[in-house]
Amino acid sequence: MPFCQIKKANIYYEVIGTGTPIIMLHGFSPDHRLMKGCMEPIFDGREGWKRIYLDLPGMGRTTELLRIQMKC
C-alpha cells in the first residue's frame, strides 16, 4: 500500500494513469473510493492524466493525526 509520511500522519494514496497530475480530494466522512468511483468513468479512454486519490487524515486508510499524537 502506498503511503506518504507527513509529520506524524501516514497519508494513503492511489495513483492511476500517467501524464498531467490531478489530485482528487474527497469531502468529509468518505474516503478515496468515493472520488475514484465517481471520477474514473470520466477518464475511461482518455490518455495523459495521472489521477492521485488521497485519503484525508482520520478517513479511509490514512491514520488520524490526533490519535498518533496521543500515543506519543
GROMACS elastic network, one bead per residue, 0.5 to 0.9 nm:
[ bonds ]
;  ai    aj funct       b0    kb
    1    12     6  0.76264   500
    1    13     6  0.81823   500
    1    14     6  0.83622   500
    2    11     6  0.84493   500
    2    12     6  0.60837   500
    2    13     6  0.59866   500
    2    14     6  0.68702   500
    2    15     6  0.89892   500
    3    10     6  0.57357   500
    3    11     6  0.52758   500
    3    13     6  0.61514   500
    3    14     6  0.87817   500
    3    62     6  0.80764   500
    4     9     6  0.81799   500
    4    10     6  0.55797   500
    4    11     6  0.50280   500
    4    12     6  0.65312   500
    4    13     6  0.76512   500
    5     8     6  0.69371   500
    5     9     6  0.59139   500
    5    11     6  0.62679   500
    5    12     6  0.89829   500
    6     9     6  0.53504   500
    6    10     6  0.63417   500
    6    11     6  0.70754   500
    7    10     6  0.82881   500
    7    65     6  0.88850   500
    8    63     6  0.88454   500
    8    65     6  0.63663   500
    8    68     6  0.68424   500
    8    69     6  0.75195   500
    9    57     6  0.72341   500
    9    62     6  0.72718   500
    9    63     6  0.57847   500
    9    64     6  0.67416   500
    9    65     6  0.52945   500
    9    68     6  0.74286   500
   10    57     6  0.82136   500
   10    61     6  0.85638   500
   10    62     6  0.56951   500
   10    63     6  0.56834   500
   10    64     6  0.84081   500
   10    65     6  0.84602   500
   11    54     6  0.71174   500
   11    55     6  0.64748   500
   11    56     6  0.70104   500
   11    57     6  0.68902   500
   11    61     6  0.76532   500
   11    63     6  0.69071   500
   12    32     6  0.88542   500
   12    53     6  0.84360   500
   12    54     6  0.59319   500
   12    55     6  0.55197   500
   12    56     6  0.80102   500
   12    57     6  0.89196   500
   12    60     6  0.79825   500
   12    61     6  0.57381   500
   12    63     6  0.82737   500
   13    32     6  0.77919   500
   13    52     6  0.66643   500
   13    53     6  0.53694   500
   13    55     6  0.63153   500
   13    61     6  0.86039   500
   13    62     6  0.84460   500
   14    32     6  0.82290   500
   14    51     6  0.80156   500
   14    52     6  0.57414   500
   14    53     6  0.51653   500
   14    54     6  0.67288   500
   15    18     6  0.85974   500
   15    50     6  0.68148   500
   15    51     6  0.56032   500
   15    53     6  0.64320   500
   15    54     6  0.89925   500
   16    40     6  0.89930   500
   16    49     6  0.82908   500
   16    50     6  0.57637   500
   16    51     6  0.51505   500
   16    52     6  0.66400   500
   16    53     6  0.83403   500
   17    21     6  0.89165   500
   17    47     6  0.77123   500
   17    48     6  0.73594   500
   17    49     6  0.59383   500
   17    51     6  0.62666   500
   17    52     6  0.88717   500
   18    21     6  0.75677   500
   18    47     6  0.76794   500
   18    48     6  0.57475   500
   18    49     6  0.54406   500
   18    51     6  0.77709   500
   19    47     6  0.77022   500
   19    50     6  0.50741   500
   19    51     6  0.88061   500
   20    48     6  0.60765   500
   20    50     6  0.55204   500
   20    51     6  0.82943   500
   21    48     6  0.87839   500
   21    49     6  0.60305   500
   21    51     6  0.58678   500
   21    52     6  0.70228   500
   22    49     6  0.71417   500
   22    50     6  0.60989   500
   22    51     6  0.50355   500
   22    52     6  0.60487   500
   22    53     6  0.85871   500
   23    50     6  0.85191   500
   23    51     6  0.61487   500
   23    53     6  0.61878   500
   23    54     6  0.75286   500
   24    32     6  0.78595   500
   24    35     6  0.67387   500
   24    36     6  0.81192   500
   24    39     6  0.86999   500
   24    51     6  0.68856   500
   24    52     6  0.58164   500
   24    54     6  0.64859   500
   25    31     6  0.85894   500
   25    32     6  0.71737   500
   25    35     6  0.71368   500
   25    52     6  0.86610   500
   25    53     6  0.65054   500
   25    54     6  0.59779   500
   25    55     6  0.74288   500
   25    56     6  0.76170   500
   26    29     6  0.83457   500
   26    30     6  0.67474   500
   26    31     6  0.61704   500
   26    32     6  0.61084   500
   26    33     6  0.85892   500
   26    34     6  0.69972   500
   26    35     6  0.58919   500
   26    53     6  0.83451   500
   26    54     6  0.76592   500
   26    55     6  0.74102   500
   26    56     6  0.76075   500
   27    30     6  0.66388   500
   27    31     6  0.79050   500
   27    35     6  0.89473   500
   27    56     6  0.86342   500
   28    31     6  0.83362   500
   28    56     6  0.86463   500
   28    59     6  0.84798   500
   29    58     6  0.89776   500
   29    59     6  0.66847   500
   29    60     6  0.87922   500
   30    33     6  0.77095   500
   30    34     6  0.65110   500
   30    35     6  0.89038   500
   30    55     6  0.85603   500
   30    59     6  0.67800   500
   30    60     6  0.71685   500
   31    34     6  0.60679   500
   31    35     6  0.76591   500
   31    54     6  0.77531   500
   31    55     6  0.53364   500
   31    56     6  0.72429   500
   31    59     6  0.57745   500
   31    61     6  0.80569   500
   32    35     6  0.54619   500
   32    36     6  0.61246   500
   32    37     6  0.86133   500
   32    53     6  0.55805   500
   32    54     6  0.56035   500
   32    55     6  0.52293   500
   32    56     6  0.82611   500
   32    59     6  0.87526   500
   32    60     6  0.71009   500
   33    37     6  0.59215   500
   33    38     6  0.85054   500
   33    53     6  0.81639   500
   33    55     6  0.87212   500
   33    60     6  0.85387   500
   34    37     6  0.52670   500
   34    38     6  0.63185   500
   34    39     6  0.86013   500
   35    38     6  0.51347   500
   35    39     6  0.58116   500
   35    40     6  0.81161   500
   35    53     6  0.73582   500
   36    39     6  0.52794   500
   36    40     6  0.55880   500
   36    41     6  0.86422   500
   36    51     6  0.89522   500
   36    53     6  0.69552   500
   37    40     6  0.59936   500
   37    41     6  0.73868   500
   38    41     6  0.67112   500
   38    42     6  0.77552   500
   39    42     6  0.53825   500
   39    43     6  0.67925   500
   40    43     6  0.51574   500
   40    44     6  0.62561   500
   40    51     6  0.87617   500
   41    44     6  0.51283   500
   41    45     6  0.88108   500
   42    45     6  0.84512   500
   42    46     6  0.81433   500
   43    46     6  0.51463   500
   43    47     6  0.77906   500
   43    49     6  0.79107   500
   44    47     6  0.84256   500
   46    49     6  0.74580   500
   47    50     6  0.88212   500
   54    62     6  0.84551   500
   55    58     6  0.81369   500
   55    59     6  0.59305   500
   55    60     6  0.56469   500
   55    61     6  0.65099   500
   55    62     6  0.56258   500
   56    59     6  0.55697   500
   56    60     6  0.75116   500
   56    61     6  0.86880   500
   56    62     6  0.63673   500
   56    63     6  0.86449   500
   56    64     6  0.86836   500
   57    60     6  0.81933   500
   57    61     6  0.86023   500
   57    62     6  0.53971   500
   57    63     6  0.58778   500
   57    64     6  0.50177   500
   57    65     6  0.64033   500
   58    61     6  0.79149   500
   58    62     6  0.59038   500
   58    63     6  0.53807   500
   58    65     6  0.69848   500
   58    66     6  0.84148   500
   58    67     6  0.86161   500
   59    62     6  0.58413   500
   59    63     6  0.73423   500
   59    64     6  0.73224   500
   60    63     6  0.81403   500
   62    65     6  0.88491   500
   63    66     6  0.88494   500
   63    67     6  0.78445   500
   63    68     6  0.75555   500
   64    67     6  0.54377   500
   64    68     6  0.65123   500
   64    69     6  0.89141   500
   65    68     6  0.51719   500
   65    69     6  0.62692   500
   65    70     6  0.87660   500
   66    69     6  0.51355   500
   66    70     6  0.62810   500
   66    71     6  0.88798   500
   67    70     6  0.52300   500
   67    71     6  0.65731   500
   68    71     6  0.53153   500
   68    72     6  0.67911   500
   69    72     6  0.54274   500
